[in-house]
Each structure stands twice: as structure tokens, then as C-alpha cells.
Amino acid sequence: MIVWDLIERIQKMKGKRHTTEERIRILRKADGGKSILDVCREHNISEQTFHRWKREFGMMEVSQAKRLRELERENARLKKIVADQVLGMEILQEALEKKL
């Protein structure tokens, strides 16, 4: 029981993780007329966090954020493919050098 209490306490200290879409929705609330302080209190984030998100996501819309995430996933997949091919080419090159 003590272990579970400790785990819960650590998770609360860690803070809530917001998705990109949630961050953009929070930023739009401030654009919609609410003060930044009110939005920060409502979502339990610091002003510094709010401004960092604003710098990062600026005028991005939720649909754009989803597209960005898809492109980042595709980019990571392609990088992995290239890395695998380069590794395969290096292995072949080493094998050829050993034969000579």
C-alpha cells in the first residue's frame, strides 16, 4: 500500500502531459478573450509554459498539428529505413574488403 501511495505521489509531481492538440486548444482560449492568467489557472500550467507553447505552436491549428505529427512519424520511419540500408551497405563493404 505504501508503494502505491509513493507511485501516485511521484506521478502527481511529474505533472500532466498535454497532447499537441490540447496545447493548441489551450492557446486558442487565450486568443478567444480570456486572460492568459485565467487560462493558466484553469489548466494548471505556468505562464512560462503557456508562452513556451505559444512560441512553439504559435498560430498553428489543430488540424495542422495532426498533420505535423503524421509527417514526423513518416520522417522517423524513413530515417530508420535509410539507417538500415546504410548499415547493410557497410556490412557488404566490410565483407568485400575481407575477400580482397
TIVO-358343 format. One record per residue: chain; y, z, x of N, C-alpha, C in turn; residue number from 0. Coordinates in pm, whole numbers, always signed. Example, Ala and Ser with C-alpha at 12.3 -4.5 7.8 and 13.67 -1.06 7.14 Angstrom:
<pt><kette>A</kette><n_v>-569</n_v><n_w>+780</n_w><n_u>+1319</n_u><ca_v>-450</ca_v><ca_w>+780</ca_w><ca_u>+1230</ca_u><c_v>-330</c_v><c_w>+780</c_w><c_u>+1320</c_u><nr>0</nr></pt>
<pt><kette>A</kette><n_v>-225</n_v><n_w>+708</n_w><n_u>+1285</n_u><ca_v>-106</ca_v><ca_w>+714</ca_w><ca_u>+1367</ca_u><c_v>+3</c_v><c_w>+787</c_w><c_u>+1290</c_u><nr>1</nr></pt>
***
This chain:
<pt><kette>A</kette><n_v>-119</n_v><n_w>+0</n_w><n_u>+83</n_u><ca_v>+0</ca_v><ca_w>+0</ca_w><ca_u>+0</ca_u><c_v>+126</c_v><c_w>+0</c_w><c_u>+87</c_u><nr>0</nr></pt>
<pt><kette>A</kette><n_v>+123</n_v><n_w>+75</n_w><n_u>+196</n_u><ca_v>+239</ca_v><ca_w>+82</ca_w><ca_u>+285</ca_u><c_v>+263</c_v><c_w>-54</c_w><c_u>+349</c_u><nr>1</nr></pt>
<pt><kette>A</kette><n_v>+157</n_v><n_w>-124</n_w><n_u>+381</n_u><ca_v>+170</ca_v><ca_w>-256</ca_w><ca_u>+444</ca_u><c_v>+240</c_v><c_w>-352</c_w><c_u>+350</c_u><nr>2</nr></pt>
<pt><kette>A</kette><n_v>+203</n_v><n_w>-351</n_w><n_u>+222</n_u><ca_v>+264</ca_v><ca_w>-441</ca_w><ca_u>+124</ca_u><c_v>+411</c_v><c_w>-409</c_w><c_u>+106</c_u><nr>3</nr></pt>
<pt><kette>A</kette><n_v>+447</n_v><n_w>-280</n_w><n_u>+106</n_u><ca_v>+588</ca_v><ca_w>-242</ca_w><ca_u>+95</ca_u><c_v>+666</c_v><c_w>-295</c_w><c_u>+215</c_u><nr>4</nr></pt>
<pt><kette>A</kette><n_v>+607</n_v><n_w>-285</n_w><n_u>+333</n_u><ca_v>+671</ca_v><ca_w>-335</ca_w><ca_u>+453</ca_u><c_v>+690</c_v><c_w>-486</c_w><c_u>+447</c_u><nr>5</nr></pt>
<pt><kette>A</kette><n_v>+588</n_v><n_w>-557</n_w><n_u>+401</n_u><ca_v>+597</ca_v><ca_w>-703</ca_w><ca_u>+389</ca_u><c_v>+707</c_v><c_w>-742</c_w><c_u>+291</c_u><nr>6</nr></pt>
<pt><kette>A</kette><n_v>+713</n_v><n_w>-674</n_w><n_u>+177</n_u><ca_v>+818</ca_v><ca_w>-703</ca_w><ca_u>+79</ca_u><c_v>+956</c_v><c_w>-677</c_w><c_u>+137</c_u><nr>7</nr></pt>
<pt><kette>A</kette><n_v>+971</n_v><n_w>-570</n_w><n_u>+210</n_u><ca_v>+1100</ca_v><ca_w>-536</ca_w><ca_u>+270</ca_u><c_v>+1143</c_v><c_w>-642</c_w><c_u>+371</c_u><nr>8</nr></pt>
<pt><kette>A</kette><n_v>+1048</n_v><n_w>-689</n_w><n_u>+452</n_u><ca_v>+1078</ca_v><ca_w>-793</ca_w><ca_u>+551</ca_u><c_v>+1117</c_v><c_w>-922</c_w><c_u>+482</c_u><nr>9</nr></pt>
<pt><kette>A</kette><n_v>+1047</n_v><n_w>-957</n_w><n_u>+374</n_u><ca_v>+1080</ca_v><ca_w>-1080</ca_w><ca_u>+302</ca_u><c_v>+1219</c_v><c_w>-1071</c_w><c_u>+240</c_u><nr>10</nr></pt>
<pt><kette>A</kette><n_v>+1258</n_v><n_w>-956</n_w><n_u>+190</n_u><ca_v>+1391</ca_v><ca_w>-940</ca_w><ca_u>+134</ca_u><c_v>+1498</c_v><c_w>-951</c_w><c_u>+242</c_u><nr>11</nr></pt>
<pt><kette>A</kette><n_v>+1469</n_v><n_w>-898</n_w><n_u>+359</n_u><ca_v>+1564</ca_v><ca_w>-905</ca_w><ca_u>+470</ca_u><c_v>+1581</c_v><c_w>-1049</c_w><c_u>+515</c_u><nr>12</nr></pt>
<pt><kette>A</kette><n_v>+1475</n_v><n_w>-1126</n_w><n_u>+508</n_u><ca_v>+1478</ca_v><ca_w>-1263</ca_w><ca_u>+552</ca_u><c_v>+1574</c_v><c_w>-1347</c_w><c_u>+468</c_u><nr>13</nr></pt>
<pt><kette>A</kette><n_v>+1592</n_v><n_w>-1309</n_w><n_u>+344</n_u><ca_v>+1684</ca_v><ca_w>-1381</ca_w><ca_u>+258</ca_u><c_v>+1615</c_v><c_w>-1496</c_w><c_u>+187</c_u><nr>14</nr></pt>
<pt><kette>A</kette><n_v>+1683</n_v><n_w>-1547</n_w><n_u>+86</n_u><ca_v>+1629</ca_v><ca_w>-1656</ca_w><ca_u>+7</ca_u><c_v>+1657</c_v><c_w>-1788</c_w><c_u>+77</c_u><nr>15</nr></pt>
<pt><kette>A</kette><n_v>+1560</n_v><n_w>-1873</n_w><n_u>+76</n_u><ca_v>+1576</ca_v><ca_w>-2007</ca_w><ca_u>+130</ca_u><c_v>+1611</c_v><c_w>-2100</c_w><c_u>+15</c_u><nr>16</nr></pt>
<pt><kette>A</kette><n_v>+1718</n_v><n_w>-2174</n_w><n_u>+29</n_u><ca_v>+1760</ca_v><ca_w>-2267</ca_w><ca_u>-74</ca_u><c_v>+1722</c_v><c_w>-2408</c_w><c_u>-34</c_u><nr>17</nr></pt>
<pt><kette>A</kette><n_v>+1677</n_v><n_w>-2486</n_w><n_u>-132</n_u><ca_v>+1648</ca_v><ca_w>-2626</ca_w><ca_u>-103</ca_u><c_v>+1780</c_v><c_w>-2700</c_w><c_u>-89</c_u><nr>18</nr></pt>
<pt><kette>A</kette><n_v>+1772</n_v><n_w>-2819</n_w><n_u>-36</n_u><ca_v>+1892</ca_v><ca_w>-2901</ca_w><ca_u>-20</ca_u><c_v>+1957</c_v><c_w>-2926</c_w><c_u>-155</c_u><nr>19</nr></pt>
<pt><kette>A</kette><n_v>+1876</n_v><n_w>-2952</n_w><n_u>-257</n_u><ca_v>+1929</ca_v><ca_w>-2978</ca_w><ca_u>-390</ca_u><c_v>+2003</c_v><c_w>-2855</c_w><c_u>-444</c_u><nr>20</nr></pt>
<pt><kette>A</kette><n_v>+1945</n_v><n_w>-2738</n_w><n_u>-423</n_u><ca_v>+2010</ca_v><ca_w>-2614</ca_w><ca_u>-469</ca_u><c_v>+2143</c_v><c_w>-2595</c_w><c_u>-397</c_u><nr>21</nr></pt>
<pt><kette>A</kette><n_v>+2145</n_v><n_w>-2622</n_w><n_u>-267</n_u><ca_v>+2269</ca_v><ca_w>-2607</ca_w><ca_u>-191</ca_u><c_v>+2377</c_v><c_w>-2698</c_w><c_u>-245</c_u><nr>22</nr></pt>
<pt><kette>A</kette><n_v>+2342</n_v><n_w>-2821</n_w><n_u>-275</n_u><ca_v>+2441</ca_v><ca_w>-2916</ca_w><ca_u>-328</ca_u><c_v>+2489</c_v><c_w>-2871</c_w><c_u>-465</c_u><nr>23</nr></pt>
<pt><kette>A</kette><n_v>+2399</n_v><n_w>-2822</n_w><n_u>-549</n_u><ca_v>+2440</ca_v><ca_w>-2773</ca_w><ca_u>-682</ca_u><c_v>+2536</c_v><c_w>-2654</c_w><c_u>-668</c_u><nr>24</nr></pt>
<pt><kette>A</kette><n_v>+2510</n_v><n_w>-2567</n_w><n_u>-572</n_u><ca_v>+2599</ca_v><ca_w>-2453</ca_w><ca_u>-548</ca_u><c_v>+2736</c_v><c_w>-2503</c_w><c_u>-503</c_u><nr>25</nr></pt>
<pt><kette>A</kette><n_v>+2739</n_v><n_w>-2600</n_w><n_u>-414</n_u><ca_v>+2866</ca_v><ca_w>-2657</ca_w><ca_u>-368</ca_u><c_v>+2943</c_v><c_w>-2721</c_w><c_u>-484</c_u><nr>26</nr></pt>
<pt><kette>A</kette><n_v>+2872</n_v><n_w>-2789</n_w><n_u>-573</n_u><ca_v>+2938</ca_v><ca_w>-2854</ca_w><ca_u>-687</ca_u><c_v>+3001</c_v><c_w>-2752</c_w><c_u>-783</c_u><nr>27</nr></pt>
<pt><kette>A</kette><n_v>+2943</n_v><n_w>-2632</n_w><n_u>-792</n_u><ca_v>+3002</ca_v><ca_w>-2529</ca_w><ca_u>-878</ca_u><c_v>+3141</c_v><c_w>-2494</c_w><c_u>-830</c_u><nr>28</nr></pt>
<pt><kette>A</kette><n_v>+3159</n_v><n_w>-2487</n_w><n_u>-699</n_u><ca_v>+3291</ca_v><ca_w>-2457</ca_w><ca_u>-644</ca_u><c_v>+3386</c_v><c_w>-2574</c_w><c_u>-669</c_u><nr>29</nr></pt>
<pt><kette>A</kette><n_v>+3332</n_v><n_w>-2697</n_w><n_u>-665</n_u><ca_v>+3414</ca_v><ca_w>-2814</ca_w><ca_u>-694</ca_u><c_v>+3453</c_v><c_w>-2818</c_w><c_u>-842</c_u><nr>30</nr></pt>
<pt><kette>A</kette><n_v>+3370</n_v><n_w>-2756</n_w><n_u>-926</n_u><ca_v>+3392</ca_v><ca_w>-2758</ca_w><ca_u>-1070</ca_u><c_v>+3498</c_v><c_w>-2660</c_w><c_u>-1119</c_u><nr>31</nr></pt>
<pt><kette>A</kette><n_v>+3562</n_v><n_w>-2588</n_w><n_u>-1030</n_u><ca_v>+3669</ca_v><ca_w>-2499</ca_w><ca_u>-1073</ca_u><c_v>+3648</c_v><c_w>-2353</c_w><c_u>-1040</c_u><nr>32</nr></pt>
<pt><kette>A</kette><n_v>+3525</n_v><n_w>-2313</n_w><n_u>-1013</n_u><ca_v>+3501</ca_v><ca_w>-2174</ca_w><ca_u>-976</ca_u><c_v>+3552</c_v><c_w>-2150</c_w><c_u>-835</c_u><nr>33</nr></pt>
<pt><kette>A</kette><n_v>+3594</n_v><n_w>-2028</n_w><n_u>-808</n_u><ca_v>+3640</ca_v><ca_w>-1998</ca_w><ca_u>-673</ca_u><c_v>+3519</c_v><c_w>-1985</c_w><c_u>-580</c_u><nr>34</nr></pt>
<pt><kette>A</kette><n_v>+3544</n_v><n_w>-2009</n_w><n_u>-454</n_u><ca_v>+3436</ca_v><ca_w>-2002</ca_w><ca_u>-355</ca_u><c_v>+3378</c_v><c_w>-1862</c_w><c_u>-351</c_u><nr>35</nr></pt>
<pt><kette>A</kette><n_v>+3464</n_v><n_w>-1762</n_w><n_u>-359</n_u><ca_v>+3415</ca_v><ca_w>-1623</ca_w><ca_u>-357</ca_u><c_v>+3323</c_v><c_w>-1594</c_w><c_u>-475</c_u><nr>36</nr></pt>
<pt><kette>A</kette><n_v>+3360</n_v><n_w>-1642</n_w><n_u>-594</n_u><ca_v>+3276</ca_v><ca_w>-1620</ca_w><ca_u>-712</ca_u><c_v>+3140</c_v><c_w>-1688</c_w><c_u>-697</c_u><nr>37</nr></pt>
<pt><kette>A</kette><n_v>+3141</n_v><n_w>-1810</n_w><n_u>-648</n_u><ca_v>+3016</ca_v><ca_w>-1884</ca_w><ca_u>-628</ca_u><c_v>+2929</c_v><c_w>-1812</c_w><c_u>-525</c_u><nr>38</nr></pt>
<pt><kette>A</kette><n_v>+2990</n_v><n_w>-1765</n_w><n_u>-417</n_u><ca_v>+2914</ca_v><ca_w>-1695</ca_w><ca_u>-313</ca_u><c_v>+2852</c_v><c_w>-1567</c_w><c_u>-367</c_u><nr>39</nr></pt>
<pt><kette>A</kette><n_v>+2928</n_v><n_w>-1492</n_w><n_u>-443</n_u><ca_v>+2875</ca_v><ca_w>-1367</ca_w><ca_u>-502</ca_u><c_v>+2762</c_v><c_w>-1397</c_w><c_u>-599</c_u><nr>40</nr></pt>
<pt><kette>A</kette><n_v>+2781</n_v><n_w>-1500</n_w><n_u>-682</n_u><ca_v>+2682</ca_v><ca_w>-1535</ca_w><ca_u>-783</ca_u><c_v>+2548</c_v><c_w>-1572</c_w><c_u>-720</c_u><nr>41</nr></pt>
<pt><kette>A</kette><n_v>+2553</n_v><n_w>-1639</n_w><n_u>-606</n_u><ca_v>+2430</ca_v><ca_w>-1687</ca_w><ca_u>-542</ca_u><c_v>+2390</c_v><c_w>-1604</c_w><c_u>-421</c_u><nr>42</nr></pt>
<pt><kette>A</kette><n_v>+2463</n_v><n_w>-1496</n_w><n_u>-398</n_u><ca_v>+2431</ca_v><ca_w>-1401</ca_w><ca_u>-291</ca_u><c_v>+2425</c_v><c_w>-1470</c_w><c_u>-154</c_u><nr>43</nr></pt>
<pt><kette>A</kette><n_v>+2530</n_v><n_w>-1546</n_w><n_u>-125</n_u><ca_v>+2543</ca_v><ca_w>-1610</ca_w><ca_u>+6</ca_u><c_v>+2679</c_v><c_w>-1572</c_w><c_u>+65</c_u><nr>44</nr></pt>
<pt><kette>A</kette><n_v>+2692</n_v><n_w>-1584</n_w><n_u>+195</n_u><ca_v>+2819</ca_v><ca_w>-1552</ca_w><ca_u>+259</ca_u><c_v>+2913</c_v><c_w>-1673</c_w><c_u>+251</c_u><nr>45</nr></pt>
<pt><kette>A</kette><n_v>+3041</n_v><n_w>-1647</n_w><n_u>+270</n_u><ca_v>+3137</ca_v><ca_w>-1758</ca_w><ca_u>+273</ca_u><c_v>+3107</c_v><c_w>-1849</c_w><c_u>+391</c_u><nr>46</nr></pt>
<pt><kette>A</kette><n_v>+3065</n_v><n_w>-1791</n_w><n_u>+501</n_u><ca_v>+3032</ca_v><ca_w>-1870</ca_w><ca_u>+619</ca_u><c_v>+2918</c_v><c_w>-1967</c_w><c_u>+588</c_u><nr>47</nr></pt>
<pt><kette>A</kette><n_v>+2818</n_v><n_w>-1920</n_w><n_u>+516</n_u><ca_v>+2707</ca_v><ca_w>-2006</ca_w><ca_u>+476</ca_u><c_v>+2758</c_v><c_w>-2118</c_w><c_u>+386</c_u><nr>48</nr></pt>
<pt><kette>A</kette><n_v>+2843</n_v><n_w>-2082</n_w><n_u>+290</n_u><ca_v>+2898</ca_v><ca_w>-2181</ca_w><ca_u>+198</ca_u><c_v>+2969</c_v><c_w>-2292</c_w><c_u>+275</c_u><nr>49</nr></pt>
<pt><kette>A</kette><n_v>+3054</n_v><n_w>-2254</n_w><n_u>+369</n_u><ca_v>+3131</ca_v><ca_w>-2353</ca_w><ca_u>+444</ca_u><c_v>+3042</c_v><c_w>-2435</c_w><c_u>+538</c_u><nr>50</nr></pt>
<pt><kette>A</kette><n_v>+2937</n_v><n_w>-2374</n_w><n_u>+591</n_u><ca_v>+2843</ca_v><ca_w>-2448</ca_w><ca_u>+674</ca_u><c_v>+2771</c_v><c_w>-2554</c_w><c_u>+590</c_u><nr>51</nr></pt>
<pt><kette>A</kette><n_v>+2729</n_v><n_w>-2514</n_w><n_u>+469</n_u><ca_v>+2666</ca_v><ca_w>-2610</ca_w><ca_u>+379</ca_u><c_v>+2764</c_v><c_w>-2721</c_w><c_u>+342</c_u><nr>52</nr></pt>
<pt><kette>A</kette><n_v>+2888</n_v><n_w>-2685</n_w><n_u>+319</n_u><ca_v>+2988</ca_v><ca_w>-2784</ca_w><ca_u>+281</ca_u><c_v>+3009</c_v><c_w>-2884</c_w><c_u>+393</c_u><nr>53</nr></pt>
<pt><kette>A</kette><n_v>+3010</n_v><n_w>-2836</n_w><n_u>+516</n_u><ca_v>+3025</ca_v><ca_w>-2924</ca_w><ca_u>+632</ca_u><c_v>+2902</c_v><c_w>-3015</c_w><c_u>+645</c_u><nr>54</nr></pt>
<pt><kette>A</kette><n_v>+2785</n_v><n_w>-2959</n_w><n_u>+616</n_u><ca_v>+2661</ca_v><ca_w>-3034</ca_w><ca_u>+632</ca_u><c_v>+2638</c_v><c_w>-3134</c_w><c_u>+518</c_u><nr>55</nr></pt>
<pt><kette>A</kette><n_v>+2663</n_v><n_w>-3092</n_w><n_u>+395</n_u><ca_v>+2631</ca_v><ca_w>-3174</ca_w><ca_u>+279</ca_u><c_v>+2753</c_v><c_w>-3234</c_w><c_u>+210</c_u><nr>56</nr></pt>
<pt><kette>A</kette><n_v>+2872</n_v><n_w>-3189</n_w><n_u>+247</n_u><ca_v>+2998</ca_v><ca_w>-3245</ca_w><ca_u>+201</ca_u><c_v>+2998</c_v><c_w>-3300</c_w><c_u>+61</c_u><nr>57</nr></pt>
<pt><kette>A</kette><n_v>+3014</n_v><n_w>-3430</n_w><n_u>+52</n_u><ca_v>+3025</ca_v><ca_w>-3496</ca_w><ca_u>-78</ca_u><c_v>+2893</c_v><c_w>-3558</c_w><c_u>-123</c_u><nr>58</nr></pt>
<pt><kette>A</kette><n_v>+2784</n_v><n_w>-3514</n_w><n_u>-65</n_u><ca_v>+2653</ca_v><ca_w>-3569</ca_w><ca_u>-99</ca_u><c_v>+2612</c_v><c_w>-3527</c_w><c_u>-240</c_u><nr>59</nr></pt>
<pt><kette>A</kette><n_v>+2549</n_v><n_w>-3617</n_w><n_u>-312</n_u><ca_v>+2495</ca_v><ca_w>-3588</ca_w><ca_u>-444</ca_u><c_v>+2347</c_v><c_w>-3553</c_w><c_u>-431</c_u><nr>60</nr></pt>
<pt><kette>A</kette><n_v>+2292</n_v><n_w>-3493</n_w><n_u>-536</n_u><ca_v>+2152</ca_v><ca_w>-3450</ca_w><ca_u>-533</ca_u><c_v>+2059</c_v><c_w>-3569</c_w><c_u>-509</c_u><nr>61</nr></pt>
<pt><kette>A</kette><n_v>+2087</n_v><n_w>-3682</n_w><n_u>-574</n_u><ca_v>+2001</ca_v><ca_w>-3799</ca_w><ca_u>-556</ca_u><c_v>+2006</c_v><c_w>-3849</c_w><c_u>-411</c_u><nr>62</nr></pt>
<pt><kette>A</kette><n_v>+2122</n_v><n_w>-3841</n_w><n_u>-350</n_u><ca_v>+2135</ca_v><ca_w>-3881</ca_w><ca_u>-210</ca_u><c_v>+2056</c_v><c_w>-3787</c_w><c_u>-119</c_u><nr>63</nr></pt>
<pt><kette>A</kette><n_v>+2058</n_v><n_w>-3659</n_w><n_u>-152</n_u><ca_v>+1984</ca_v><ca_w>-3561</ca_w><ca_u>-73</ca_u><c_v>+1834</c_v><c_w>-3587</c_w><c_u>-82</c_u><nr>64</nr></pt>
<pt><kette>A</kette><n_v>+1787</n_v><n_w>-3622</n_w><n_u>-201</n_u><ca_v>+1645</ca_v><ca_w>-3653</ca_w><ca_u>-217</ca_u><c_v>+1608</c_v><c_w>-3776</c_w><c_u>-135</c_u><nr>65</nr></pt>
<pt><kette>A</kette><n_v>+1693</n_v><n_w>-3877</n_w><n_u>-139</n_u><ca_v>+1669</ca_v><ca_w>-3999</ca_w><ca_u>-62</ca_u><c_v>+1669</c_v><c_w>-3969</c_w><c_u>+88</c_u><nr>66</nr></pt>
<pt><kette>A</kette><n_v>+1763</n_v><n_w>-3884</n_w><n_u>+131</n_u><ca_v>+1770</ca_v><ca_w>-3845</ca_w><ca_u>+271</ca_u><c_v>+1641</c_v><c_w>-3776</c_w><c_u>+315</c_u><nr>67</nr></pt>
<pt><kette>A</kette><n_v>+1590</n_v><n_w>-3687</n_w><n_u>+230</n_u><ca_v>+1466</ca_v><ca_w>-3617</ca_w><ca_u>+263</ca_u><c_v>+1349</c_v><c_w>-3714</c_w><c_u>+273</c_u><nr>68</nr></pt>
<pt><kette>A</kette><n_v>+1344</n_v><n_w>-3813</n_w><n_u>+182</n_u><ca_v>+1239</ca_v><ca_w>-3915</ca_w><ca_u>+189</ca_u><c_v>+1248</c_v><c_w>-3994</c_w><c_u>+319</c_u><nr>69</nr></pt>
<pt><kette>A</kette><n_v>+1370</n_v><n_w>-4032</n_w><n_u>+357</n_u><ca_v>+1389</ca_v><ca_w>-4108</ca_w><ca_u>+479</ca_u><c_v>+1352</c_v><c_w>-4026</c_w><c_u>+603</c_u><nr>70</nr></pt>
<pt><kette>A</kette><n_v>+1383</n_v><n_w>-3896</n_w><n_u>+600</n_u><ca_v>+1347</ca_v><ca_w>-3810</ca_w><ca_u>+713</ca_u><c_v>+1196</c_v><c_w>-3798</c_w><c_u>+725</c_u><nr>71</nr></pt>
<pt><kette>A</kette><n_v>+1126</n_v><n_w>-3788</n_w><n_u>+612</n_u><ca_v>+979</ca_v><ca_w>-3782</ca_w><ca_u>+616</ca_u><c_v>+921</c_v><c_w>-3912</c_w><c_u>+673</c_u><nr>72</nr></pt>
<pt><kette>A</kette><n_v>+975</n_v><n_w>-4025</n_w><n_u>+625</n_u><ca_v>+929</ca_v><ca_w>-4155</ca_w><ca_u>+673</ca_u><c_v>+955</c_v><c_w>-4171</c_w><c_u>+822</c_u><nr>73</nr></pt>
<pt><kette>A</kette><n_v>+1072</n_v><n_w>-4127</n_w><n_u>+865</n_u><ca_v>+1108</ca_v><ca_w>-4134</ca_w><ca_u>+1006</ca_u><c_v>+1011</c_v><c_w>-4050</c_w><c_u>+1091</c_u><nr>74</nr></pt>
<pt><kette>A</kette><n_v>+979</n_v><n_w>-3930</n_w><n_u>+1045</n_u><ca_v>+885</ca_v><ca_w>-3844</ca_w><ca_u>+1117</ca_u><c_v>+747</c_v><c_w>-3910</c_w><c_u>+1125</c_u><nr>75</nr></pt>
<pt><kette>A</kette><n_v>+704</n_v><n_w>-3973</n_w><n_u>+1015</n_u><ca_v>+575</ca_v><ca_w>-4041</ca_w><ca_u>+1013</ca_u><c_v>+573</c_v><c_w>-4156</c_w><c_u>+1114</c_u><nr>76</nr></pt>
<pt><kette>A</kette><n_v>+680</n_v><n_w>-4234</n_w><n_u>+1116</n_u><ca_v>+688</ca_v><ca_w>-4347</ca_w><ca_u>+1208</ca_u><c_v>+694</c_v><c_w>-4301</c_w><c_u>+1354</c_u><nr>77</nr></pt>
<pt><kette>A</kette><n_v>+766</n_v><n_w>-4192</n_w><n_u>+1380</n_u><ca_v>+771</ca_v><ca_w>-4138</ca_w><ca_u>+1517</ca_u><c_v>+633</c_v><c_w>-4095</c_w><c_u>+1563</c_u><nr>78</nr></pt>
<pt><kette>A</kette><n_v>+555</n_v><n_w>-4038</n_w><n_u>+1472</n_u><ca_v>+420</ca_v><ca_w>-3994</ca_w><ca_u>+1506</ca_u><c_v>+333</c_v><c_w>-4115</c_w><c_u>+1540</c_u><nr>79</nr></pt>
<pt><kette>A</kette><n_v>+347</n_v><n_w>-4222</n_w><n_u>+1461</n_u><ca_v>+270</ca_v><ca_w>-4343</ca_w><ca_u>+1487</ca_u><c_v>+305</c_v><c_w>-4399</c_w><c_u>+1625</c_u><nr>80</nr></pt>
<pt><kette>A</kette><n_v>+434</n_v><n_w>-4406</n_w><n_u>+1656</n_u><ca_v>+477</ca_v><ca_w>-4458</ca_w><ca_u>+1786</ca_u><c_v>+425</c_v><c_w>-4370</c_w><c_u>+1898</c_u><nr>81</nr></pt>
<pt><kette>A</kette><n_v>+432</n_v><n_w>-4240</n_w><n_u>+1882</n_u><ca_v>+383</ca_v><ca_w>-4148</ca_w><ca_u>+1986</ca_u><c_v>+234</c_v><c_w>-4168</c_w><c_u>+2008</c_u><nr>82</nr></pt>
<pt><kette>A</kette><n_v>+158</n_v><n_w>-4186</n_w><n_u>+1901</n_u><ca_v>+14</ca_v><ca_w>-4210</ca_w><ca_u>+1914</ca_u><c_v>-14</c_v><c_w>-4340</c_w><c_u>+1988</c_u><nr>83</nr></pt>
<pt><kette>A</kette><n_v>+64</n_v><n_w>-4443</n_w><n_u>+1956</n_u><ca_v>+45</ca_v><ca_w>-4572</ca_w><ca_u>+2023</ca_u><c_v>+80</c_v><c_w>-4564</c_w><c_u>+2172</c_u><nr>84</nr></pt>
<pt><kette>A</kette><n_v>+188</n_v><n_w>-4495</n_w><n_u>+2204</n_u><ca_v>+228</ca_v><ca_w>-4479</ca_w><ca_u>+2344</ca_u><c_v>+120</c_v><c_w>-4403</c_w><c_u>+2419</c_u><nr>85</nr></pt>
<pt><kette>A</kette><n_v>+67</n_v><n_w>-4299</n_w><n_u>+2359</n_u><ca_v>-40</ca_v><ca_w>-4222</ca_w><ca_u>+2422</ca_u><c_v>-162</c_v><c_w>-4310</c_w><c_u>+2447</c_u><nr>86</nr></pt>
<pt><kette>A</kette><n_v>-198</n_v><n_w>-4390</n_w><n_u>+2348</n_u><ca_v>-312</ca_v><ca_w>-4481</ca_w><ca_u>+2363</ca_u><c_v>-289</c_v><c_w>-4581</c_w><c_u>+2476</c_u><nr>87</nr></pt>
<pt><kette>A</kette><n_v>-167</n_v><n_w>-4633</n_w><n_u>+2486</n_u><ca_v>-134</ca_v><ca_w>-4728</ca_w><ca_u>+2592</ca_u><c_v>-142</c_v><c_w>-4661</c_w><c_u>+2729</c_u><nr>88</nr></pt>
<pt><kette>A</kette><n_v>-96</n_v><n_w>-4537</n_w><n_u>+2738</n_u><ca_v>-104</ca_v><ca_w>-4465</ca_w><ca_u>+2866</ca_u><c_v>-247</c_v><c_w>-4440</c_w><c_u>+2908</c_u><nr>89</nr></pt>
<pt><kette>A</kette><n_v>-332</n_v><n_w>-4407</n_w><n_u>+2812</n_u><ca_v>-474</ca_v><ca_w>-4385</ca_w><ca_u>+2842</ca_u><c_v>-537</c_v><c_w>-4514</c_w><c_u>+2893</c_u><nr>90</nr></pt>
<pt><kette>A</kette><n_v>-506</n_v><n_w>-4625</n_w><n_u>+2827</n_u><ca_v>-558</ca_v><ca_w>-4754</ca_w><ca_u>+2872</ca_u><c_v>-507</c_v><c_w>-4789</c_w><c_u>+3011</c_u><nr>91</nr></pt>
<pt><kette>A</kette><n_v>-381</n_v><n_w>-4764</n_w><n_u>+3037</n_u><ca_v>-321</ca_v><ca_w>-4792</ca_w><ca_u>+3169</ca_u><c_v>-392</c_v><c_w>-4710</c_w><c_u>+3277</c_u><nr>92</nr></pt>
<pt><kette>A</kette><n_v>-417</n_v><n_w>-4582</n_w><n_u>+3250</n_u><ca_v>-487</ca_v><ca_w>-4498</ca_w><ca_u>+3348</ca_u><c_v>-629</c_v><c_w>-4550</c_w><c_u>+3372</c_u><nr>93</nr></pt>
<pt><kette>A</kette><n_v>-696</n_v><n_w>-4595</n_w><n_u>+3267</n_u><ca_v>-831</ca_v><ca_w>-4647</ca_w><ca_u>+3282</ca_u><c_v>-830</c_v><c_w>-4774</c_w><c_u>+3367</c_u><nr>94</nr></pt>
<pt><kette>A</kette><n_v>-732</n_v><n_w>-4859</n_w><n_u>+3348</n_u><ca_v>-722</ca_v><ca_w>-4983</ca_w><ca_u>+3427</ca_u><c_v>-694</c_v><c_w>-4951</c_w><c_u>+3575</c_u><nr>95</nr></pt>
<pt><kette>A</kette><n_v>-609</n_v><n_w>-4853</n_w><n_u>+3599</n_u><ca_v>-577</ca_v><ca_w>-4815</ca_w><ca_u>+3736</ca_u><c_v>-699</c_v><c_w>-4760</c_w><c_u>+3809</c_u><nr>96</nr></pt>
<pt><kette>A</kette><n_v>-783</n_v><n_w>-4686</n_w><n_u>+3737</n_u><ca_v>-903</ca_v><ca_w>-4629</ca_w><ca_u>+3799</ca_u><c_v>-1004</c_v><c_w>-4739</c_w><c_u>+3835</c_u><nr>97</nr></pt>
<pt><kette>A</kette><n_v>-1007</n_v><n_w>-4845</n_w><n_u>+3756</n_u><ca_v>-1101</ca_v><ca_w>-4956</ca_w><ca_u>+3784</ca_u><c_v>-1059</c_v><c_w>-5033</c_w><c_u>+3907</c_u><nr>98</nr></pt>
<pt><kette>A</kette><n_v>-929</n_v><n_w>-5039</n_w><n_u>+3932</n_u><ca_v>-881</ca_v><ca_w>-5116</ca_w><ca_u>+4048</ca_u><c_v>-892</c_v><c_w>-5032</c_w><c_u>+4170</c_u><nr>99</nr></pt>
***
